Amino acid sequence: MKNLLLGIDIGTTGTKAALFDREGKLLGQGFEPSRLIQARPGVVEQDLEEIYSETASAVRRCLSAGAADPRNVAAISIDGQMAGICGIDEEWKPVTPYDSWLDTRCEPYVKKMMELAGDKIIRLSGGPASFNHGPKILWWKNERPETYRRIAKFVMPSIYVAGKMAGLRSDDSWVDYTYLHFSCLSDLIKNRWSGELCDLFDVEIAKLPKILNPWDRIGDLSEKESKAFGLTPGIPIAAGCGDTAATVLGGGIVRPGMAFDVAGTASCLITCTDQFTPDVKHQTVMWPKGVIPGLFTPIAYINGGGLDLEWFRDQFGQIGFEELDRLAERLEPGSNRLLFIPHLGGRVCPNAPHLRGLWMGFSWNHRREHFYRSILEAVAYEYALYLKIQQDLQPNQRFDELRGIGGGAKSRVWNQIKADVLQIPYVKLDQEEFATLGGAIIAGRVVGFWKDLGEVATLFAKPGERIEPRSENLAVYRRQGDFYVELISGIQDFFGRLATV
């Protein structure tokens, strides 16, 4: 009986495949690392054929780990990196490498798009121009015109892999609506490309794929490609979605009032709402569509929140995270008035690429654990800023639960700090797979296992320990949080000038 669902997550550092049954139980998983091609500063690419072969390898490892009969796989869904793009020709062959979201070559076109029509882009597409689709398309058009002319369609890595698996041509290419806020060229609410924006930036709509639902069936696994994956031909393949959208679905964030902390290499705060109120004023919170119709998942993030902690441990800690947490937990809230700016690699939300890290207010009285705790608190202050912006846009919106995943969510002291600063209960999810589980839920919809994605996601998500906010710490954190906002606002121009020296 075909009752198994295959979710595939094509990430930045590697591809993961996971097999689930109809009850959401993880049966097996496989991972294959990826190679980032960094020819010079600012250039970050990936080879599409490498991504494809890595995906095939991850699936084979997954099937082997789960001791699964390939004939029992009912459907496949693939999610992947969202802000980067790649170009294919009419035969679905790569014309460009994958132009990663980490690649910054398109920065002049980010400025051009925002100067010419920044407010309009945000109002229509839901997010500002950044190192994402619109500026990258303009970079290829203007800096590599011969290559641009050969591009039939711009797609994302997960779509390239799924389309090749199904043996499609460029006319069949698609993107699902969870990617549109990164496009700078869409009318997100009307679920279509914006003729106005495309005309303004001279981008041919013909080079953009059709827009589908995540659960639409784009084709079936071809006999030719099935052998590389160790699967049987004819398995239905879903349109899939972006990796963040899949992770949110897998985490059960399926009703307004829920929030989601992705405490990984990047520190992402995602919320759930049924209102579209794009952040034109602050250009900080992006407003994507969630997988579930009618819901939006506003998001803002620190480019390397978790990476800051790894850097501190490696350079100054000389002990592990558990010991650092133990020492930090003994301190009073506020780290003895020490403030930290966590944007060591530049700020993304809002875009301030020249901003860097900073400790402010330290003296001979501060010890290693003060510096460590100040990093934990800085991420929470940044999250509080994101929530304040969203609540200014939606005064009636309240958040009753913050669910946490990622390596950082293992830190109880950090979870308590976030709960105290935001005054929202923090719930760590007791599971490991989220993006691939979200993909499996979408795959199940394709073959009619269920219709209500929210109901299934709620059932599959496994909430663990719940940490309540402590009101006695609120006054200190509000004071420090206000100082944090004042500090970060005051130093941005300084770092911009410093970068030009």
C-alpha positions as CSV (number, residue, x, y, z in Angstrom):
1,M,0.0,0.0,0.0
2,K,1.4,3.4,-1.0
3,N,1.2,5.2,2.4
4,L,4.6,6.9,2.8
5,L,5.4,10.5,2.1
6,L,8.7,11.9,1.1
7,G,9.7,15.5,2.1
8,I,12.9,17.0,0.7
9,D,14.5,20.2,2.0
10,I,17.2,21.8,-0.3
11,G,19.1,24.0,2.1
12,T,22.2,26.2,1.9
13,T,24.7,23.8,3.4
14,G,23.1,20.5,2.2
15,T,20.0,18.6,1.2
16,K,17.9,16.5,3.6
17,A,15.3,13.9,2.7
18,A,12.9,12.4,5.2
19,L,10.2,9.7,5.0
20,F,7.1,9.9,7.0
21,D,4.0,7.7,7.5
22,R,0.4,9.0,7.5
23,E,0.6,9.6,11.2
24,G,3.6,12.0,10.8
25,K,6.1,9.5,12.2
26,L,9.6,9.9,10.9
27,L,10.8,6.6,9.5
28,G,14.1,7.5,8.0
29,Q,16.2,10.4,6.8
30,G,19.3,11.2,4.7
31,F,21.5,14.2,4.3
32,E,24.0,15.2,1.7
33,P,26.2,18.2,2.1
34,S,26.4,21.0,-0.5
35,R,29.3,22.9,-1.9
36,L,29.3,26.7,-1.9
37,I,31.3,28.2,-4.8
38,Q,32.9,31.5,-3.6
39,A,35.2,32.6,-6.4
40,R,35.7,36.0,-4.8
41,P,34.2,38.2,-2.1
42,G,30.5,38.8,-2.6
43,V,30.1,35.8,-5.0
44,V,28.3,32.7,-3.6
45,E,27.0,30.2,-6.2
46,Q,26.0,26.5,-6.3
47,D,26.1,24.2,-9.3
48,L,22.5,23.0,-10.1
49,E,23.6,19.6,-11.3
50,E,25.5,19.1,-8.0
51,I,22.3,20.1,-6.1
52,Y,20.3,17.5,-8.2
53,S,22.8,14.7,-7.5
54,E,22.9,15.6,-3.8
55,T,19.2,15.4,-3.7
56,A,19.2,12.0,-5.3
57,S,21.9,10.8,-2.8
58,A,19.9,12.1,0.2
59,V,16.8,10.3,-1.0
60,R,18.7,7.0,-1.4
61,R,20.2,7.4,2.1
62,C,16.8,8.2,3.5
63,L,15.2,5.0,2.0
64,S,18.1,2.9,3.3
65,A,17.9,4.4,6.8
66,G,14.1,3.8,6.9
67,A,14.4,0.3,5.4
68,A,11.5,1.4,3.2
69,D,10.1,-0.2,0.1
70,P,10.2,2.5,-2.6
71,R,7.0,1.1,-4.0
72,N,5.2,2.4,-0.9
73,V,6.1,6.1,-1.5
74,A,2.8,7.8,-2.4
75,A,4.0,11.4,-3.1
76,I,6.9,13.8,-3.0
77,S,7.2,17.5,-2.1
78,I,10.3,19.6,-2.2
79,D,11.1,22.9,-0.4
80,G,14.2,25.0,-0.8
81,Q,16.2,28.2,-0.4
82,M,14.0,31.1,-1.2
83,A,15.7,34.4,-2.0
84,G,18.2,33.2,-4.7
85,I,17.4,32.3,-8.3
86,C,18.7,30.3,-11.3
87,G,18.0,30.4,-15.0
88,I,17.0,27.5,-17.2
89,D,16.6,27.1,-21.0
90,E,13.6,25.7,-22.9
91,E,14.8,22.1,-22.3
92,W,15.1,22.6,-18.5
93,K,18.9,22.8,-18.7
94,P,20.8,25.2,-16.4
95,V,21.9,28.5,-18.1
96,T,23.2,30.0,-14.8
97,P,24.5,28.5,-11.6
98,Y,22.3,29.0,-8.5
99,D,22.7,32.7,-7.6
100,S,22.5,32.3,-3.8
101,W,20.7,34.5,-1.3
102,L,24.2,34.9,0.2
103,D,25.5,36.5,-3.1
104,T,25.7,40.3,-2.8
105,R,26.7,41.3,-6.4
106,C,23.2,42.7,-7.0
107,E,23.5,45.4,-4.3
108,P,23.5,48.3,-6.8
109,Y,20.2,47.0,-8.2
110,V,18.8,46.7,-4.7
111,K,19.4,50.4,-4.3
112,K,18.0,51.2,-7.7
113,M,14.8,49.3,-7.1
114,M,14.2,50.8,-3.7
115,E,15.0,54.4,-4.9
116,L,12.7,54.1,-7.9
117,A,9.8,52.3,-6.4
118,G,10.5,51.0,-2.9
119,D,7.1,51.7,-1.4
120,K,5.3,50.2,-4.3
121,I,7.4,47.1,-4.2
122,I,6.6,46.5,-0.6
123,R,2.9,47.3,-1.0
124,L,2.5,44.9,-3.9
125,S,5.0,42.1,-3.2
126,G,5.0,42.2,0.6
127,G,8.8,42.8,1.1
128,P,11.6,45.2,0.1
129,A,14.2,44.6,-2.5
130,S,17.2,42.9,-1.0
131,F,19.6,40.2,-2.2
132,N,16.5,38.5,-3.7
133,H,14.9,37.8,-7.1
134,G,14.2,41.2,-8.6
135,P,17.7,42.7,-8.1
136,K,19.3,39.4,-9.1
137,I,17.3,39.3,-12.3
138,L,18.4,42.9,-13.1
139,W,22.0,41.9,-12.4
140,W,21.9,39.1,-14.9
141,K,20.0,41.3,-17.4
142,N,22.5,44.2,-17.2
143,E,25.8,42.5,-16.3
144,R,25.5,39.3,-18.2
145,P,23.2,40.2,-21.2
146,E,24.3,37.2,-23.4
147,T,23.5,34.8,-20.6
148,Y,20.2,36.6,-19.9
149,R,19.0,36.2,-23.4
150,R,19.4,32.4,-23.2
151,I,17.3,32.2,-20.0
152,A,13.8,30.9,-20.8
153,K,12.6,31.0,-17.1
154,F,13.9,32.0,-13.7
155,V,13.2,29.4,-11.0
156,M,14.5,28.3,-7.6
157,P,16.6,25.3,-6.8
158,S,13.8,23.1,-5.4
159,I,11.8,23.8,-8.6
160,Y,14.7,23.0,-10.8
161,V,15.1,19.6,-9.0
162,A,11.4,18.8,-9.0
163,G,10.9,19.7,-12.7
164,K,13.9,17.6,-13.8
165,M,12.6,14.7,-11.8
166,A,9.3,15.0,-13.7
167,G,11.0,15.6,-17.1
168,L,9.4,19.0,-17.7
169,R,10.2,21.8,-20.1
170,S,10.4,25.5,-19.4
171,D,6.8,26.2,-20.3
172,D,5.8,23.9,-17.4
173,S,7.9,25.9,-14.9
174,W,6.2,27.3,-11.8
175,V,6.7,29.0,-8.5
176,D,4.3,28.7,-5.6
177,Y,3.0,31.8,-3.8
178,T,5.1,31.4,-0.7
179,Y,8.1,32.8,-2.7
180,L,6.4,35.9,-4.0
181,H,7.5,38.3,-1.3
182,F,11.1,37.9,-2.5
183,S,10.2,38.6,-6.1
184,C,9.9,42.4,-6.0
185,L,7.8,41.9,-9.2
186,S,4.6,40.4,-7.9
187,D,1.1,41.4,-6.8
188,L,1.0,39.1,-3.8
189,I,-2.6,39.5,-2.9
190,K,-3.9,38.9,-6.4
191,N,-1.4,36.0,-6.8
192,R,0.0,37.2,-10.1
193,W,3.0,39.0,-11.6
194,S,2.7,42.7,-11.5
195,G,2.7,44.2,-15.0
196,E,3.3,47.6,-13.5
197,L,6.5,46.5,-11.7
198,C,7.8,44.4,-14.5
199,D,7.3,47.3,-17.0
200,L,8.9,49.7,-14.6
201,F,12.1,47.6,-14.3
202,D,11.9,46.3,-17.9
203,V,11.6,42.6,-16.9
204,E,9.8,40.3,-19.4
205,I,7.0,38.5,-17.7
206,A,7.6,35.7,-20.2
207,K,10.8,34.9,-18.2
208,L,8.8,34.4,-15.0
209,P,7.1,31.0,-14.2
210,K,3.4,30.5,-13.6
211,I,2.2,30.7,-10.0
212,L,0.7,27.6,-8.3
213,N,-0.5,26.4,-5.0
214,P,2.0,24.4,-2.9
215,W,-0.2,21.2,-3.2
216,D,-0.7,21.4,-7.0
217,R,0.6,18.3,-8.8
218,I,3.2,19.4,-11.3
219,G,3.9,16.0,-12.7
220,D,5.1,12.5,-11.8
221,L,8.6,11.1,-11.3
222,S,9.9,10.0,-14.7
223,E,11.2,6.6,-15.5
224,K,14.5,8.1,-16.6
225,E,15.1,9.9,-13.4
226,S,13.6,7.4,-10.9
227,K,16.7,5.2,-11.0
228,A,19.0,7.9,-9.6
229,F,16.7,8.3,-6.6
230,G,16.1,4.6,-5.9
231,L,12.3,5.2,-6.4
232,T,9.7,3.8,-8.7
233,P,8.4,5.9,-11.6
234,G,5.0,7.6,-11.5
235,I,5.1,9.0,-8.0
236,P,3.2,12.3,-7.9
237,I,5.3,15.4,-7.2
238,A,3.8,18.5,-5.5
239,A,4.7,22.1,-6.5
240,G,6.1,22.5,-3.0
241,C,7.0,25.7,-1.2
242,G,9.9,27.7,0.2
243,D,11.9,26.3,3.1
244,T,10.7,28.8,5.7
245,A,7.1,28.2,4.7
246,A,7.6,24.4,5.0
247,T,9.2,24.9,8.4
248,V,6.4,27.0,9.7
249,L,3.8,24.5,8.5
250,G,5.8,21.6,10.1
251,G,6.0,23.5,13.3
252,G,2.2,23.8,13.5
253,I,2.1,27.6,13.2
254,V,-1.4,27.6,11.6
255,R,-3.5,30.2,13.4
256,P,-3.3,33.9,14.0
257,G,-1.6,34.8,17.3
258,M,1.1,32.2,17.1
259,A,4.8,33.1,16.8
260,F,7.8,31.0,15.8
261,D,11.5,31.4,16.8
262,V,13.9,29.7,14.4
263,A,17.1,29.7,16.6
264,G,19.6,28.5,14.0
265,T,22.5,30.1,12.2
266,A,20.1,32.9,11.5
267,S,17.7,34.1,14.3
268,C,14.3,34.4,12.7
269,L,11.1,35.6,14.3
270,I,8.0,34.6,12.3
271,T,4.4,35.3,13.3
272,C,1.0,34.2,12.0
273,T,-1.8,36.6,11.0
274,D,-4.8,36.7,8.7
275,Q,-4.1,40.4,7.7
276,F,-1.9,41.8,5.0
277,T,-0.4,45.1,6.3
278,P,3.0,45.4,4.6
279,D,5.8,47.3,6.4
280,V,6.3,50.3,4.1
281,K,7.4,52.6,6.9
282,H,10.2,50.6,8.5
283,Q,11.0,48.2,5.7
284,T,11.9,45.6,8.3
285,V,9.2,42.9,8.5
286,M,8.5,41.0,5.3
287,W,5.0,39.8,4.7
288,P,4.9,36.5,2.9
289,K,1.9,34.2,2.4
290,G,1.9,31.0,4.4
291,V,1.1,27.7,2.9
292,I,-2.5,27.7,4.3
293,P,-4.7,30.0,2.3
294,G,-5.7,33.2,4.0
295,L,-2.8,33.2,6.4
296,F,0.4,35.3,6.3
297,T,3.6,34.7,8.1
298,P,5.4,38.0,8.7
299,I,9.2,37.5,9.2
300,A,12.3,39.4,10.1
301,Y,15.6,38.0,11.0
302,I,19.2,38.5,12.2
303,N,21.6,37.2,9.6
304,G,23.8,35.4,12.0
305,G,22.2,35.3,15.5
306,G,23.3,31.8,16.2
307,L,26.6,32.3,14.5
308,D,27.4,35.1,16.9
309,L,27.2,32.5,19.8
310,E,29.4,30.0,18.0
311,W,31.9,32.8,17.3
312,F,32.0,33.9,20.9
313,R,32.4,30.3,22.2
314,D,35.2,29.6,19.7
315,Q,37.1,32.9,20.3
316,F,36.5,33.7,23.9
317,G,34.4,31.0,25.6
318,Q,37.0,28.2,26.0
319,I,34.1,26.2,27.4
320,G,31.0,24.7,25.9
321,F,27.5,26.2,25.6
322,E,26.1,24.3,28.6
323,E,28.7,25.9,30.9
324,L,28.2,29.3,29.4
325,D,24.4,29.0,29.8
326,R,24.9,27.9,33.5
327,L,27.1,31.0,34.2
328,A,24.8,33.3,32.3
329,E,21.7,32.1,34.1
330,R,23.2,33.2,37.5
331,L,23.4,36.9,36.3
332,E,20.7,39.5,36.8
333,P,18.7,40.5,33.8
334,G,20.3,43.2,31.7
335,S,23.9,41.9,31.9
336,N,24.9,44.7,34.3
337,R,23.8,47.3,31.7
338,L,26.0,45.8,28.9
339,L,24.5,46.1,25.4
340,F,25.5,44.1,22.3
341,I,24.7,44.7,18.6
342,P,24.3,41.3,17.0
343,H,24.7,42.3,13.3
344,L,28.3,41.1,12.8
345,G,27.7,40.5,9.1
346,G,25.4,43.5,8.4
347,R,21.8,44.0,9.1
348,V,19.1,42.5,6.8
349,C,15.9,43.8,8.4
350,P,16.0,46.7,7.6
351,N,18.8,46.6,5.1
352,A,22.0,48.1,6.6
353,P,24.8,46.0,5.0
354,H,27.6,48.0,6.6
355,L,26.4,47.7,10.2
356,R,28.7,45.6,12.4
357,G,28.8,44.2,15.9
358,L,29.4,46.3,19.0
359,W,29.6,46.0,22.8
360,M,28.6,49.1,24.7
361,G,29.0,49.9,28.4
362,F,31.5,47.4,29.6
363,S,33.8,48.0,32.5
364,W,36.3,46.0,34.7
365,N,33.2,44.6,36.5
366,H,32.1,42.6,33.5
367,R,33.1,39.0,33.1
368,R,32.9,36.5,30.3
369,E,29.4,35.5,31.2
370,H,28.1,39.1,31.0
371,F,29.3,39.3,27.4
372,Y,27.7,36.0,26.6
373,R,24.4,36.8,28.2
374,S,24.4,40.2,26.4
375,I,24.4,38.3,23.1
376,L,21.4,36.3,24.2
377,E,19.5,39.4,25.3
378,A,20.4,41.3,22.1
379,V,18.6,38.8,19.9
380,A,15.5,39.1,22.2
381,Y,15.7,43.0,22.0
382,E,15.8,42.7,18.2
383,Y,12.8,40.4,18.3
384,A,10.9,42.8,20.5
385,L,11.5,45.5,17.8
386,Y,10.1,43.2,15.1
387,L,7.0,42.6,17.2
388,K,6.5,46.3,18.0
389,I,6.6,47.1,14.3
390,Q,4.0,44.4,13.6
391,Q,1.7,45.5,16.4
392,D,1.9,49.1,15.2
393,L,0.7,47.8,11.8
394,Q,-1.9,45.6,13.5
395,P,-3.0,47.2,16.8
396,N,-5.4,44.4,17.6
397,Q,-3.0,41.5,17.0
398,R,-1.8,39.7,20.2
399,F,0.5,36.7,20.4
400,D,-0.2,34.0,22.9
401,E,2.6,31.5,22.2
402,L,6.2,31.5,20.8
403,R,7.3,28.1,19.6
404,G,11.0,27.5,19.3
405,I,13.2,25.2,17.1
406,G,16.8,25.0,16.2
407,G,20.0,24.5,18.1
408,G,19.5,27.7,20.1
409,A,16.1,26.4,21.5
410,K,18.1,23.9,23.5
411,S,19.2,26.8,25.7
412,R,16.7,27.1,28.5
413,V,18.2,30.4,29.7
414,W,17.9,31.9,26.2
415,N,14.3,30.7,26.0
416,Q,13.5,32.3,29.3
417,I,15.1,35.6,28.2
418,K,13.0,35.6,25.1
419,A,9.8,34.9,27.1
420,D,10.7,37.7,29.6
421,V,11.6,40.3,26.9
422,L,8.6,39.6,24.7
423,Q,6.2,38.6,27.6
424,I,5.0,35.6,25.6
425,P,5.1,32.0,26.8
426,Y,8.0,30.1,25.1
427,V,7.3,26.5,23.9
428,K,10.1,24.3,22.7
429,L,8.9,21.8,20.1
430,D,10.0,18.2,20.8
431,Q,10.8,17.1,17.4
432,E,13.7,17.5,14.9
433,E,12.2,17.6,11.5
434,F,10.1,20.6,10.4
435,A,10.8,21.6,6.8
436,T,10.7,17.9,5.6
437,L,7.6,17.3,7.7
438,G,5.9,20.3,6.2
439,G,6.8,18.9,2.8
440,A,5.3,15.6,3.7
441,I,2.1,17.3,4.8
442,I,1.8,19.0,1.5
443,A,2.6,15.7,-0.3
444,G,-0.2,14.1,1.5
445,R,-2.7,16.7,0.3
446,V,-1.6,16.0,-3.3
447,V,-2.8,12.4,-3.1
448,G,-5.9,13.0,-1.0
449,F,-4.7,11.7,2.4
450,W,-6.2,14.9,3.9
451,K,-7.6,18.3,2.9
452,D,-7.1,20.4,6.0
453,L,-3.4,21.2,6.2
454,G,-3.8,23.2,9.4
455,E,-5.5,20.3,11.2
456,V,-2.9,17.8,10.2
457,A,0.0,20.2,11.1
458,T,-1.5,20.8,14.5
459,L,-1.8,17.0,15.1
460,F,1.8,16.3,14.0
461,A,3.5,19.1,15.9
462,K,4.7,18.1,19.3
463,P,4.9,20.9,21.9
464,G,7.3,20.3,24.8
465,E,8.3,22.4,27.8
466,R,6.4,25.6,28.2
467,I,8.3,28.6,29.8
468,E,6.1,31.3,31.2
469,P,7.3,35.0,31.1
470,R,8.4,36.5,34.4
471,S,6.8,39.9,34.9
472,E,9.4,41.0,37.5
473,N,12.0,41.3,34.8
474,L,9.9,43.4,32.4
475,A,11.0,46.8,33.7
476,V,14.7,46.0,33.3
477,Y,14.3,44.5,29.8
478,R,12.1,47.4,28.6
479,R,14.7,49.9,29.7
480,Q,17.5,47.9,28.1
481,G,15.5,47.3,25.0
482,D,14.8,51.0,24.6
483,F,18.5,51.7,24.9
484,Y,19.2,49.0,22.3
485,V,16.9,50.6,19.8
486,E,18.4,54.0,20.4
487,L,22.0,52.7,20.1
488,I,21.4,50.8,16.9
489,S,19.7,53.8,15.3
490,G,22.5,56.1,16.3
491,I,25.4,54.0,15.0
492,Q,24.2,53.0,11.5
493,D,25.5,56.1,9.8
494,F,28.8,55.8,11.6
495,F,29.4,52.3,10.3
496,G,28.3,53.4,6.8
497,R,31.0,56.1,6.9
498,L,33.5,53.7,8.3
499,A,33.0,51.3,5.4
500,T,34.0,54.0,2.9
501,V,37.4,54.7,4.5
